[in-house]
Amino acid sequence: MEKTFAIIKPDAFERHRVGAILARIEAEGFEIVALRQLRLSEREAEGFYAVHRERPFFRDLVRFMCSGPCVAMILSGPGAIARWRELMGATDPAKAAPGTIRGEHGTDIERNATHGSDAP
């Protein structure tokens, strides 16, 4: 069994989509191993997204991720990393395949409802 880290972002909270996203995760056969609602501090968001520090969108991303509550979770299942990334869809919801979480719940490239790790 593989595990992966996932976040339901503040925009999904704001639009009351958390329950629908969690239900979809379970319907797709993932086991939710750990789940915690939290609100990231600026320092936590900066650390989490440090890989993007030099990118022009870094400040906006940090501000957005601190703008409201989110749900951090560990998902488990066979091929969990690739399966979660496929279920999320493309970063830009306009380019996400129909039926993906970002395609259904995201509104733009920043407010795209979910985050997923791409490595163990």
Secondary structure, DSSP 8 states (H G I E B T S, - for coil): -EEEEEEE-HHHHHTT-HHHHHHHHHHTT-EEEEEEEE---HHHHHHHTGGGTTSTTHHHHHHHHTSS-EEEEEEEETTHHHHHHHHH--SSGGGS-TTSHHHHH--SSS--SEEE-S--
